[in-house]
Amino acid sequence: MLNRSNEWIDRAACAKHRADPCPPSCHHSKVAAYAAEYCRGCPVVRECAADALERGDISVVRAGVYLGTRGRRQAPGARRALASIANS
């Protein structure tokens, strides 16, 4: 069972560096690869995915998934990817 408190955030691989995982020069087609690499090996990827689903985050990288948008909501493909990670 996942811990639903936010204490996991301090253990995230990105906790000490909140830099953009895809530099401004990054072409849009490469964002997904950059996102996956940015979060590779993170010890709290499941908690991050579950939190992103719960919060409905958009236009950010969470759990190695770039959360593009469909209007003001998470894109369906991103939601499926997050759910798969959260439930793994």
N, C-alpha and C positions, 0 to 999 in steps of 0.2 A: 504494500500500500504506500502511496506517495505521501510525503509530509506536506500538508497544505499551508504550513506557516511560511514565512518568507526568509527563514534563516538559511535556506539553501543558497540564496543570492551571494552571500559572502564566500561560498565555495566554488562559484562559477569561474570558469577559465577567464572570462572577460571582466571579472570583478575589479581587477587592478588596472585594466586598460579598456576604456570605453571607446576606443578608436573605431572609426567606420571600417568595417571589414572589406569594403570595396572602395578603393581610392577614387577620387573624382574623375580620374582618367579612365576608369574601368568602363568598358563597353557594356551596355545593358544585357547582352547575351551571356556575359560571363558572371553575372551577379550570383546565380545559383551555385556555381563552382566555388566562388569566393566565400559564400555563406557557409557551405559545407566544410571548407577548410578552416574557417575561422573558429568553428565550434568543435572541430575534431578532437576527440579525447576528453571533452569536458565531463567532469564527474556528475554533473547535475542536469544533463540534457533532458532527461524525462520530466523532471520538475519544471524546467524551463518551458518545455512544450506544453505541459498541462496548464501552466500559468498563462502562456500566450493565448491558448484556446479560451480560457476563462475570461481573460481581459479583452479579447478581441483586438489585440495589437495589430497595427497595419504599418506598412512602409518601413519596417525594421527587420533585422535578422534576429531570429529566436530559434534556439535548438538546431542551428545549422540550416534553417529554412528561411529564405527571403520571403517576407510576408508582403507581397505586392497587394494591390487592392482591386476590388471590383466595386467601384463607387466608394462608399464609406465602410465597407465590410471586407473581411478577409476573403481572398479568392478561394473558391472551393477546393482547388488542388492543394493549396497551402494548408487549409484546414485538415484535409485528409492526411497529408504528410505529418502534421503535428500530432494528430490523433494516433497515427501509427507509432510514432516515437514515444508518446506519452504512455501508450499501452504495451510497450515492448518489455 
